[in-house]
Amino acid sequence: MENGNNHRVYEDIEAEGHLIDSNILSRMMSGIVELDGEYEVLSFQIGRGNENPSTMTMRVFGRDGSHLTEMLRMLHGLGVVPAHPGNVSVESAPADGVFPEGFYSTTNLETQVRIGGAWYPVWGTEMDLGICVDTEAHRAWGVPISQVRKGDAIAVGQVGIRVMSQERLREKEEFEFMNSTASSEKPKGQIIRQAAALLREVRESNQAIIAVVGPAVVHTGAAEHLKRLVRAGYINVLFGGNAVATHDIESALYGTSLGIDMATGVSVPGGHEHHLRAINRIRACGGIRQAVEQGVLTDGLMHSLVETNTPYILAGSIRDDGPLPDVITDTMKAQEAMRPWCQKAGACLMMSTMLHSIATGNLLPASVTTVCVDINPAVVTKLSDRGSFQTIGIITDVGLFLKLLADELNC
């Protein structure tokens, strides 16, 4: 719309929720100002109590249509919708693996689309997807660009789409660390107790607990404590790469990890060959499960996963030796295997692996509590910078963390 006094364009928008104490209102206003726009609050009704939502109608002014669109795109990510929303617009995918121009790109927040004047949930919340819409069945779901097929009805633009902004809980959180998202100075005992309480709660609710694990878990001797969590039923699936499985098997077969004796910490002559010999032995058996069944692999984290029938998904990389037969070398297939677990997860432990943690974070809904444990603060920062703002960082040695966590859970 156009304001006849100064020829600016404007749009009336609405927001509802805990706008003040969740900092949504200030983010809206500061975002508009930072984009060199202006706003006018038309109405604002504050909730009567801490459980009641507030509602607001605001008019946003832009220099022209493109400037206004830029601000509305920013506001859209905060859960704002037009005051007079229309139905979602769709266009057909022009080819397999290609979205139509102007497609809507999802966030990891709960999302809804408007069909026939009513709002419906988008299933499969995850960042960086398109939205496939069935207007007749009143259904919508997220679809990766690699899986879209020619002719699929894909949501375009932002009309008829809204996201539910992540809000701070209205009451004291049971799972709450210090105010900062990552610090080496947080009290470790309190953190461990809270992490243990989270895992108990998630397990009791029959949601999945994902462990994303890097090879440092093996190098530090922490695999023994992760085994305790697996056998106690606190891990429902393990995500990792070729390295964590290889070095765990190396440790079980040769007592070394990267050629370093696990008992003495001393380099073993010829130890640099052990990881490749471990891979070779597993390949001769046909895979990790076969090695367990044949009595070749009798100990270690991977052995415990097989014995407890706990699934594991090993995603390959260009650096891999071998790799082990169980490693999924096609990254798109690895994503497809990880995605269903991410959609039913209630918690995710990310331990000493930056790339696998970021990959998993990209697949997780924002509602999943994510605990990232690493000795390097940069890992936690990078994960948050890539959109996984629900991440709680713990800067500590992963071996210490897993031992204390397993002790707290009486594993």
Phi, psi and chi 1 to 4 in degrees:
 res  aa     phi    psi   chi1   chi2   chi3   chi4
   1 MET       -  160.1  -60.6  179.2   64.6      -
   2 GLU  -120.8  136.3 -177.6  174.2  -52.1      -
   3 ASN   -87.4  118.1 -174.1  -39.1      -      -
   4 GLY   -67.9  -17.5      -      -      -      -
   5 ASN   -76.4  -40.3  -64.8  -30.6      -      -
   6 ASN  -132.6   10.3   53.4   16.5      -      -
   7 HIS    64.3   20.4  -59.2  -70.4      -      -
   8 ARG   -81.1  154.7  -65.9  176.9  -61.2  172.3
   9 VAL   -98.3  153.5  -66.4      -      -      -
  10 TYR  -149.0  164.3   65.9   82.7      -      -
  11 GLU  -142.2  136.5  179.7   77.5   45.5      -
  12 ASP   -89.8  131.2  -67.7  -16.2      -      -
  13 ILE  -126.7  161.4   58.7  173.7      -      -
  14 GLU  -128.5  147.5  -67.6  179.5  -14.5      -
  15 ALA  -139.2  142.2      -      -      -      -
  16 GLU  -140.9  140.8 -179.5  177.5   -0.7      -
  17 GLY   143.1 -163.2      -      -      -      -
  18 HIS   -86.6   75.0  -62.7  -79.2      -      -
  19 LEU   -70.8  -30.4  -55.4  178.1      -      -
  20 ILE   -86.5  -58.8  -61.1  175.0      -      -
  21 ASP   -76.4  -12.1   47.4   -1.5      -      -
  22 SER   -93.9    4.1  -72.6      -      -      -
  23 ASN    68.7   14.8 -154.5   31.3      -      -
  24 ILE   -71.0  -41.9  -64.6  173.9      -      -
  25 LEU   -61.0  -45.1  179.6   59.6      -      -
  26 SER   -67.7  -34.2   62.8      -      -      -
  27 ARG   -67.2  -36.3  -70.2  164.3   63.0 -168.9
  28 MET   -62.6  -51.1  -69.3  170.6   55.4      -
  29 MET   -66.8  -45.3  -67.7  176.8  170.4      -
  30 SER   -67.0  -34.4   61.3      -      -      -
  31 GLY   -63.3  -41.6      -      -      -      -
  32 ILE   -64.0  -44.8  -67.1  171.7      -      -
  33 VAL   -65.2  -41.7  172.0      -      -      -
  34 GLU   -63.2  -27.9  -72.1  171.8    3.7      -
  35 LEU   -91.1   12.8  -68.7  173.8      -      -
  36 ASP    64.8   34.9 -161.9   26.9      -      -
  37 GLY  -107.4 -177.3      -      -      -      -
  38 GLU  -134.8  158.9  -63.1 -178.8   23.4      -
  39 TYR  -142.6  160.1   62.1   84.4      -      -
  40 GLU  -140.8  123.0  176.4 -176.2  -11.4      -
  41 VAL   -79.2  117.1  176.8      -      -      -
  42 LEU   -86.4  -36.3  -56.9 -179.5      -      -
  43 SER  -156.7  148.8   65.3      -      -      -
  44 PHE  -152.1  114.9 -169.7   19.5      -      -
  45 GLN  -115.9  115.4 -177.8  175.5   -6.4      -
  46 ILE   -84.8  136.7  -59.3  176.2      -      -
  47 GLY   -58.0  142.4      -      -      -      -
  48 ARG   -70.6  -27.9  -65.9  174.5   61.4   88.0
  49 GLY  -136.7  176.0      -      -      -      -
  50 ASN   -70.6  -13.5   64.7  -30.9      -      -
  51 GLU   -94.3   -8.2  -65.3  -63.9  -31.2      -
  52 ASN   -96.0  135.0  -56.3  119.6      -      -
  53 PRO   -76.2  158.6   28.8  -35.1      -      -
  54 SER  -101.5  154.7  -59.1      -      -      -
  55 THR  -129.5  144.6   58.7      -      -      -
  56 MET  -147.1  142.5 -177.5 -171.6   65.4      -
  57 THR  -117.0  129.3  -57.4      -      -      -
  58 MET  -131.9  144.6  174.5 -173.2  -72.6      -
  59 ARG  -104.2  124.9 -179.7  163.6  -68.0  174.4
  60 VAL  -108.6  128.4 -178.3      -      -      -
  61 PHE  -107.0  137.0  -63.1   90.7      -      -
  62 GLY  -129.4  163.3      -      -      -      -
  63 ARG   -68.0  -38.3  -65.4 -174.6  -59.1  -87.8
  64 ASP  -154.5 -175.1   50.0   36.3      -      -
  65 GLY   -62.2  -42.0      -      -      -      -
  66 SER   -68.4  -38.3   61.4      -      -      -
  67 HIS   -64.6  -42.4 -177.4 -141.9      -      -
  68 LEU   -63.9  -41.7 -179.4   61.0      -      -
  69 THR   -61.4  -38.8  -62.2      -      -      -
  70 GLU   -61.0  -43.0 -178.5 -177.3   11.6      -
  71 MET   -70.0  -40.6  -71.1 -174.0  -70.7      -
  72 LEU   -64.4  -34.1  -66.2  177.1      -      -
  73 ARG   -64.5  -40.9 -176.5  177.2  -65.8  112.0
  74 MET   -64.6  -45.4  176.9  -85.3  -60.9      -
  75 LEU   -67.2  -32.2  -67.1  168.0      -      -
  76 HIS   -57.9  -37.9  179.7   83.5      -      -
  77 GLY   -68.3  -12.2      -      -      -      -
  78 LEU   -99.0    9.3  -62.3  174.8      -      -
  79 GLY    90.3   11.6      -      -      -      -
  80 VAL   -81.3  143.3  170.9      -      -      -
  81 VAL  -129.9  155.3  -64.6      -      -      -
  82 PRO   -58.8  149.3  -22.0   32.9      -      -
  83 ALA   -63.4  -27.9      -      -      -      -
  84 HIS  -127.2   77.1  -53.4  -73.0      -      -
  85 PRO   -71.3  148.0   28.3  -35.6      -      -
  86 GLY  -102.3 -177.1      -      -      -      -
  87 ASN   -78.9  158.0  -68.9  -40.8      -      -
  88 VAL   -62.8  140.1   62.2      -      -      -
  89 SER   -98.1  141.3  -63.0      -      -      -
  90 VAL  -130.8  152.3  -61.3      -      -      -
  91 GLU  -136.4  154.2  -68.8 -176.8   10.0      -
  92 SER   -77.2  138.8  -64.0      -      -      -
  93 ALA   -63.4  129.6      -      -      -      -
  94 PRO   -74.6  -19.9   27.0  -33.9      -      -
  95 ALA  -163.5  164.5      -      -      -      -
  96 ASP   -59.7  133.0  -70.5   -6.1      -      -
  97 GLY    75.2   16.6      -      -      -      -
  98 VAL  -135.7  123.9 -179.5      -      -      -
  99 PHE   -81.9  154.3  -72.2  141.1      -      -
 100 PRO   -67.1  152.8   22.8  -32.3      -      -
 101 GLU   -58.7  141.6  -74.6  -68.0  -34.4      -
 102 GLY    82.4   11.8      -      -      -      -
 103 PHE   -61.8  151.8   69.9   92.2      -      -
 104 TYR   -83.8  129.6  177.3   82.7      -      -
 105 SER  -102.5  124.4 -180.0      -      -      -
 106 THR   -77.4  162.5   62.6      -      -      -
 107 THR  -105.4 -175.3   67.7      -      -      -
 108 ASN   -91.6   12.4   58.0    0.8      -      -
 109 LEU   -90.4  154.3  -65.7  165.6      -      -
 110 GLU   -55.7  131.4  178.8 -175.1  -10.7      -
 111 THR  -128.0  147.5  -55.1      -      -      -
 112 GLN  -131.5  152.7  -61.6  176.8  -17.7      -
 113 VAL  -123.7  152.0  -64.3      -      -      -
 114 ARG  -100.5  118.7 -172.1  176.4  174.9   89.9
 115 ILE  -128.0  123.2  -55.8  172.5      -      -
 116 GLY    60.4   32.2      -      -      -      -
 117 GLY    84.4    1.6      -      -      -      -
 118 ALA  -125.5  154.5      -      -      -      -
 119 TRP   -94.7  136.0  -68.3  100.2      -      -
 120 TYR  -130.6  145.4  -64.3   90.3      -      -
 121 PRO   -71.3  149.0   26.8  -34.6      -      -
 122 VAL   -95.3  118.0  175.3      -      -      -
 123 TRP   -81.7  147.1  -59.9  106.1      -      -
 124 GLY    81.9   53.3      -      -      -      -
 125 THR   -62.2  127.6  -57.5      -      -      -
 126 GLU  -169.1  148.6 -179.6 -173.6  -36.6      -
 127 MET   -76.1  152.7   66.8  175.4   71.4      -
 128 ASP    66.2   39.7  -59.4  -31.8      -      -
 129 LEU  -114.7  168.4  -57.6 -179.9      -      -
 130 GLY   -96.0  172.6      -      -      -      -
 131 ILE  -116.9  118.6  -61.0  177.4      -      -
 132 CYS   -91.1  132.5 -165.4      -      -      -
 133 VAL  -123.5  131.5 -178.4      -      -      -
 134 ASP  -112.4   96.5 -174.5  -23.9      -      -
 135 THR   -67.6  -29.3   54.5      -      -      -
 136 GLU   -72.6  -40.0  -66.9 -174.8    0.7      -
 137 ALA   -89.0   -3.1      -      -      -      -
 138 HIS    55.9   49.5  -68.5  177.5      -      -
 139 ARG  -130.6  150.3  -68.4 -178.1   61.5 -112.0
 140 ALA  -149.1  145.3      -      -      -      -
 141 TRP  -150.7  154.7   58.4   95.3      -      -
 142 GLY   -76.8  143.3      -      -      -      -
 143 VAL  -137.6  127.6   57.6      -      -      -
 144 PRO   -68.0  151.9  -16.7   29.8      -      -
 145 ILE   -61.4  -30.4 -166.6  169.6      -      -
 146 SER   -71.4  -17.0   61.1      -      -      -
 147 GLN  -107.1   -5.2  -64.0 -179.8   15.2      -
 148 VAL   -69.9  145.4   69.6      -      -      -
 149 ARG  -120.6  149.9  -66.2  -65.1  173.8 -101.0
 150 LYS   -53.1  130.6 -179.4  178.1 -179.6  179.1
 151 GLY    95.0  -12.5      -      -      -      -
 152 ASP   -61.1  139.8  -73.9  -11.0      -      -
 153 ALA   -83.2  111.8      -      -      -      -
 154 ILE  -113.4  134.4  -56.7  -61.7      -      -
 155 ALA   -65.2  135.9      -      -      -      -
 156 VAL  -126.3  153.8  -65.7      -      -      -
 157 GLY    70.4 -161.5      -      -      -      -
 158 GLN  -123.3   -6.5  -66.9 -180.0  -45.2      -
 159 VAL   -66.8  134.2  174.9      -      -      -
 160 GLY    76.7   18.4      -      -      -      -
 161 ILE  -131.6  133.4  -57.2  173.5      -      -
 162 ARG  -140.5  149.1   67.8 -179.6 -178.9 -172.7
 163 VAL  -112.7  150.7  -62.5      -      -      -
 164 MET   -99.3  104.7  -43.5  -54.1  -72.1      -
 165 SER   -62.6  139.9 -175.4      -      -      -
 166 GLN   -68.9  123.6 -165.9   84.1  -11.1      -
 167 GLU  -111.0  152.1  -63.1 -178.9  -11.7      -
 168 ARG   -71.1  140.4 -177.8  171.3   60.8   84.2
 169 LEU   -61.6  147.6  -65.0  178.1      -      -
 170 ARG   -76.5  -12.0  -53.9  -84.5   64.7   74.6
 171 GLU  -126.4  169.8   56.6 -171.6    6.7      -
 172 LYS   -58.9  130.0  179.8  177.2  175.8   60.5
 173 GLU   -79.5  136.3  -65.2 -176.4   74.1      -
 174 GLU   -70.8  -34.8  -66.9 -176.2    1.9      -
 175 PHE  -103.5   88.5 -171.2   73.1      -      -
 176 GLU  -143.4  123.6 -178.6  179.7   -0.1      -
 177 PHE   -89.3 -151.4  -62.1  140.3      -      -
 178 MET   -76.0  174.3  -63.3  172.1   69.6      -
 179 ASN   -65.6  -34.3  -70.1  -27.6      -      -
 180 SER   -75.3  154.5   60.5      -      -      -
 181 THR   -78.1  -21.4   57.4      -      -      -
 182 ALA  -154.7  129.9      -      -      -      -
 183 SER  -159.0  141.6  171.8      -      -      -
 184 SER   -80.2   -5.6   59.0      -      -      -
 185 GLU  -101.7    6.3  -61.7  179.3  -11.5      -
 186 LYS   -69.0  145.0  -66.3  177.4 -178.8  178.2
 187 PRO   -66.8  115.2   22.1  -31.7      -      -
 188 LYS   -66.0  -38.9  -60.7  -60.5 -174.7  -67.8
 189 GLY   -60.8  -42.8      -      -      -      -
 190 GLN   -66.3  -40.8  178.0 -173.8   -0.2      -
 191 ILE   -61.8  -44.3  -68.2  173.2      -      -
 192 ILE   -62.3  -43.8  -63.2  -61.1      -      -
 193 ARG   -62.0  -39.8  -71.8 -169.1  -65.4  -87.9
 194 GLN   -70.8  -39.2  -67.8  169.8  -22.9      -
 195 ALA   -64.2  -41.1      -      -      -      -
 196 ALA   -63.3  -41.2      -      -      -      -
 197 ALA   -62.5  -38.0      -      -      -      -
 198 LEU   -62.0  -47.7  168.6   69.2      -      -
 199 LEU   -63.5  -39.4  -63.8 -171.0      -      -
 200 ARG   -61.8  -45.2  -69.8 -168.4 -172.5   99.9
 201 GLU   -63.0  -43.3  179.6 -178.1  -15.6      -
 202 VAL   -67.0  -42.0  172.1      -      -      -
 203 ARG   -63.6  -40.6 -170.7  176.2   69.9  164.8
 204 GLU   -66.8  -26.6  -70.4  172.0    1.3      -
 205 SER   -87.1    3.9   66.2      -      -      -
 206 ASN    62.7   27.5  -66.3  -40.5      -      -
 207 GLN   -94.7  161.2  -67.5  178.4  -69.0      -
 208 ALA   -83.6  145.8      -      -      -      -
 209 ILE  -112.9  120.1  -59.8  172.6      -      -
 210 ILE   -99.2  135.1  -59.3  172.0      -      -
 211 ALA  -112.1  118.1      -      -      -      -
 212 VAL  -102.2  117.5 -172.8      -      -      -
 213 VAL  -127.2  134.1 -177.9      -      -      -
 214 GLY  -105.2  169.6      -      -      -      -
 215 PRO   -64.9  -19.0   22.2  -33.0      -      -
 216 ALA   -61.8  -25.3      -      -      -      -
 217 VAL   -61.2  -35.3  169.7      -      -      -
 218 VAL   -78.6  -46.4  178.5      -      -      -
 219 HIS   -57.0  -36.8  -56.7  -29.7      -      -
 220 THR   -85.4   -2.1   60.1      -      -      -
 221 GLY    81.8    9.1      -      -      -      -
 222 ALA   -78.6  -11.1      -      -      -      -
 223 ALA   -59.9  -31.9      -      -      -      -
 224 GLU   -59.9  -38.6  -72.0  -63.7  -42.4      -
 225 HIS   -78.8  -32.4  -52.0  -57.3      -      -
 226 LEU   -66.5  -35.3 -173.4   55.0      -      -
 227 LYS   -57.2  -39.6  -79.7  169.4   50.4  179.3
 228 ARG   -62.1  -40.4  -65.1  161.9   61.6 -170.2
 229 LEU   -66.3  -40.3  -63.0 -179.8      -      -
 230 VAL   -61.9  -49.1  169.5      -      -      -
 231 ARG   -69.1  -23.5  -67.7 -169.3  175.2  -82.3
 232 ALA   -87.4   -1.6      -      -      -      -
 233 GLY    83.5   18.9      -      -      -      -
 234 TYR   -93.1   -2.9  -77.3  105.0      -      -
 235 ILE  -124.2  123.4  -57.4  -62.2      -      -
 236 ASN   -99.0  -22.8  -61.6  107.0      -      -
 237 VAL  -158.8  145.6   63.3      -      -      -
 238 LEU  -114.9  129.0 -179.2  139.1      -      -
 239 PHE  -104.9  136.1  -68.0  174.2      -      -
 240 GLY  -167.1 -161.4      -      -      -      -
 241 GLY  -128.1 -170.9      -      -      -      -
 242 ASN   -60.7  -35.0 -175.8   62.8      -      -
 243 ALA   -67.0  -47.4      -      -      -      -
 244 VAL   -62.9  -41.0   63.9      -      -      -
 245 ALA   -69.5  -42.1      -      -      -      -
 246 THR   -62.0  -47.6  -66.7      -      -      -
 247 HIS   -73.3  -29.4  -67.2  -60.0      -      -
 248 ASP   -64.4  -43.1  174.3   69.8      -      -
 249 ILE   -68.7  -38.3  -65.1  167.6      -      -
 250 GLU   -57.9  -43.5  174.8 -165.0  -11.1      -
 251 SER   -63.4  -40.9  175.6      -      -      -
 252 ALA   -68.7  -36.2      -      -      -      -
 253 LEU   -86.8  -36.5  -63.9 -179.7      -      -
 254 TYR  -121.6   -7.0  -60.6  101.5      -      -
 255 GLY    75.0   14.9      -      -      -      -
 256 THR  -126.7  163.4   61.9      -      -      -
 257 SER  -138.7  119.3  180.0      -      -      -
 258 LEU    57.9   30.8  -84.1  177.7      -      -
 259 GLY    80.6    3.0      -      -      -      -
 260 ILE   -98.6  127.3  -57.2  -61.8      -      -
 261 ASP   -60.9  125.1 -170.0  -71.6      -      -
 262 MET   -69.4  -22.6  -63.8  -65.1  -67.5      -
 263 ALA   -87.0  -38.6      -      -      -      -
 264 THR  -107.1  -19.2   65.1      -      -      -
 265 GLY    75.6   14.8      -      -      -      -
 266 VAL  -104.6  142.9  176.9      -      -      -
 267 SER   -66.0  135.1  177.7      -      -      -
 268 VAL   -97.3  133.4  174.7      -      -      -
 269 PRO   -55.8  128.0  -26.2   35.2      -      -
 270 GLY    75.4    5.8      -      -      -      -
 271 GLY   -65.4  -23.1      -      -      -      -
 272 HIS   -64.7  -15.3   65.7  -79.5      -      -
 273 GLU   -88.6  -14.6  -58.7  174.0   -4.5      -
 274 HIS   -60.3  -39.5  -73.4  177.3      -      -
 275 HIS   -65.3  -37.7   76.6  -75.8      -      -
 276 LEU   -72.5  -35.8 -166.1   57.9      -      -
 277 ARG   -66.6  -35.2  -64.8 -171.7 -177.6  -79.5
 278 ALA   -64.1  -44.5      -      -      -      -
 279 ILE   -60.2  -44.7  -68.3  171.9      -      -
 280 ASN   -61.2  -40.8 -172.1   62.2      -      -
 281 ARG   -67.0  -40.0 -172.6  169.6  -64.2 -173.7
 282 ILE   -68.6  -38.8  -60.5  -58.1      -      -
 283 ARG   -63.3  -36.2  -71.1  175.2   72.1   91.1
 284 ALA   -65.8  -30.1      -      -      -      -
 285 CYS   -79.5  -21.1  -66.5      -      -      -
 286 GLY   102.9   -7.0      -      -      -      -
 287 GLY   152.8  174.8      -      -      -      -
 288 ILE   -67.6  -47.8  -63.3  173.1      -      -
 289 ARG   -60.1  -42.9  176.9  172.0  -67.8  -82.6
 290 GLN   -62.7  -36.2  -66.8   91.0  -35.1      -
 291 ALA   -66.0  -36.0      -      -      -      -
 292 VAL   -68.0  -46.3  173.2      -      -      -
 293 GLU   -63.5  -31.3  -66.7  169.8  -11.8      -
 294 GLN   -86.5   -0.7  -64.5  168.8   27.1      -
 295 GLY    78.4   11.3      -      -      -      -
 296 VAL   -78.3  -42.6  172.7      -      -      -
 297 LEU  -106.0  112.5 -176.7   61.7      -      -
 298 THR  -119.8    4.4   59.7      -      -      -
 299 ASP  -156.6  169.6 -164.3   10.9      -      -
 300 GLY   105.6  173.0      -      -      -      -
 301 LEU   -63.2  -48.0  173.9   60.9      -      -
 302 MET   -63.4  -36.7  -57.7  -50.4  -62.5      -
 303 HIS   -61.1  -42.6  173.5  -93.9      -      -
 304 SER   -65.7  -38.3  -65.8      -      -      -
 305 LEU   -61.9  -43.5  -67.6  172.0      -      -
 306 VAL   -66.4  -45.3  171.4      -      -      -
 307 GLU   -63.6  -34.0  -82.3 -153.4  -31.5      -
 308 THR   -93.6    3.8   57.3      -      -      -
 309 ASN    56.5   35.7  -72.5  -45.1      -      -
 310 THR   -87.5  121.1  -57.4      -      -      -
 311 PRO   -64.0  151.8  -17.7   30.4      -      -
 312 TYR  -139.7  144.9   52.5   88.1      -      -
 313 ILE  -125.6  112.9  -61.2  172.0      -      -
 314 LEU  -106.1  114.3  -55.2  177.4      -      -
 315 ALA   -99.6  129.6      -      -      -      -
 316 GLY   -80.6  170.3      -      -      -      -
 317 SER  -145.3  171.2   77.0      -      -      -
 318 ILE   -67.4  -17.7 -164.0   67.5      -      -
 319 ARG   -85.0  -10.1  -53.7  176.3  -51.8 -122.1
 320 ASP   -66.4  137.1  -70.3  -16.2      -      -
 321 ASP   -87.7  143.4  -69.1  -34.6      -      -
 322 GLY    94.8  -90.7      -      -      -      -
 323 PRO   -82.1 -173.5   33.5  -34.3      -      -
 324 LEU   -60.6  148.7  -68.3  165.2      -      -
 325 PRO   -59.6  -25.7  -22.4   32.8      -      -
 326 ASP   -77.9  -12.0  -54.5   69.1      -      -
 327 VAL   -74.6  131.9  172.5      -      -      -
 328 ILE   -88.1  109.0  -56.4  173.1      -      -
 329 THR   -86.0  -15.9   55.7      -      -      -
 330 ASP   -87.8  113.8 -174.8  -40.5      -      -
 331 THR   -63.4  -33.9   55.9      -      -      -
 332 MET   -67.5  -38.2  -66.9  -62.5   99.5      -
 333 LYS   -68.9  -34.5  -69.5 -177.4  178.3  178.2
 334 ALA   -64.4  -42.7      -      -      -      -
 335 GLN   -58.6  -44.7  -84.1 -171.6   14.9      -
 336 GLU   -61.7  -35.6  -68.4  174.8   16.2      -
 337 ALA   -72.7  -35.0      -      -      -      -
 338 MET   -77.9  -33.0  -64.5  163.3   65.1      -
 339 ARG   -57.0  -47.4 -174.9  167.7  -78.6  117.2
 340 PRO   -60.4  -36.2  -23.3   34.6      -      -
 341 TRP   -66.9  -38.3  -75.5  103.9      -      -
 342 CYS   -65.2  -33.1  -69.2      -      -      -
 343 GLN   -73.4  -22.7  -71.8  -59.3  -42.9      -
 344 LYS  -111.1   14.9   57.5 -175.2  177.3 -177.3
 345 ALA   -80.1  148.3      -      -      -      -
 346 GLY  -110.8  -21.2      -      -      -      -
 347 ALA  -154.8  154.8      -      -      -      -
 348 CYS  -141.8  124.6 -179.0      -      -      -
 349 LEU  -100.1  119.5  -60.4  177.2      -      -
 350 MET  -109.9  116.5  -60.9  177.6  171.7      -
 351 MET  -128.6  107.3  -65.1  172.4  -73.0      -
 352 SER    58.3   45.8  -62.8      -      -      -
 353 THR  -154.4  106.0  170.5      -      -      -
 354 MET   -69.8  -50.8 -179.2  175.4   68.9      -
 355 LEU   -68.7  -43.6  -63.1 -179.2      -      -
 356 HIS   -67.7  -32.1  -79.0   87.2      -      -
 357 SER   -67.1  -44.5  -66.6      -      -      -
 358 ILE   -63.1  -42.1  -68.0  173.0      -      -
 359 ALA   -60.7  -43.5      -      -      -      -
 360 THR   -68.9  -40.6  -55.6      -      -      -
 361 GLY   -58.0  -35.1      -      -      -      -
 362 ASN   -67.6  -21.0  -72.0  -14.1      -      -
 363 LEU   -97.0  -12.9  -60.6  174.2      -      -
 364 LEU   -88.0  139.1  -72.5  171.2      -      -
 365 PRO   -63.7  154.2  -18.6   30.5      -      -
 366 ALA   -66.4  -16.8      -      -      -      -
 367 SER   -76.9  -11.5   57.6      -      -      -
 368 VAL   -84.3  120.7  178.9      -      -      -
 369 THR   -69.2  124.4  -57.8      -      -      -
 370 THR  -119.1  124.7  -56.9      -      -      -
 371 VAL  -112.1  117.1 -179.9      -      -      -
 372 CYS  -106.7  120.6 -177.8      -      -      -
 373 VAL  -113.4  121.3 -176.9      -      -      -
 374 ASP  -159.0  148.0 -154.7  -72.6      -      -
 375 ILE   -76.0  -17.0 -159.8   68.6      -      -
 376 ASN  -103.4  113.3 -175.9   -1.9      -      -
 377 PRO   -59.0  -27.1  -20.8   31.9      -      -
 378 ALA   -63.2  -29.7      -      -      -      -
 379 VAL   -64.3  -45.8  173.0      -      -      -
 380 VAL   -64.6  -41.5 -179.7      -      -      -
 381 THR   -63.2  -43.9  -58.4      -      -      -
 382 LYS   -63.2  -38.0  -72.6 -177.2  178.5 -179.1
 383 LEU   -63.6  -44.9 -174.9   63.1      -      -
 384 SER   -66.2  -38.4  -61.7      -      -      -
 385 ASP   -64.7  -22.5  -75.1  -12.6      -      -
 386 ARG   -94.1   17.8  -77.4  157.1  175.6   80.1
 387 GLY   105.7   -9.7      -      -      -      -
 388 SER   -86.9   69.2  -60.9      -      -      -
 389 PHE   -73.3   -9.1   55.2   82.4      -      -
 390 GLN   -81.6    2.2   77.0  -86.2   29.0      -
 391 THR   -76.1  134.7  -60.0      -      -      -
 392 ILE  -109.2  121.8  -60.7  169.0      -      -
 393 GLY   -96.4  138.5      -      -      -      -
 394 ILE  -125.0  113.4  -55.3  174.5      -      -
 395 ILE   -93.4   99.4  -48.7  -57.7      -      -
 396 THR  -163.6  172.2 -170.1      -      -      -
 397 ASP   -71.5  130.8  174.0   72.4      -      -
 398 VAL   -66.8  -30.3   69.2      -      -      -
 399 GLY   -64.6  -43.9      -      -      -      -
 400 LEU   -63.6  -44.8  172.9   64.4      -      -
 401 PHE   -59.8  -48.9  171.5   80.7      -      -
 402 LEU   -68.1  -37.6  -81.8  171.4      -      -
 403 LYS   -62.5  -49.3 -179.0 -176.0 -176.2  -55.2
 404 LEU   -65.8  -36.1  -65.2  177.6      -      -
 405 LEU   -66.6  -45.6  179.8   60.6      -      -
 406 ALA   -63.1  -38.2      -      -      -      -
 407 ASP   -63.7  -44.6  -70.7  -15.0      -      -
 408 GLU   -62.8  -34.1 -177.6   68.1   27.5      -
 409 LEU   -86.8    2.7  -69.9  167.8      -      -
 410 ASN    56.7   40.1  -63.5  -43.3      -      -
 411 CYS   -80.5      -  -63.8      -      -      -
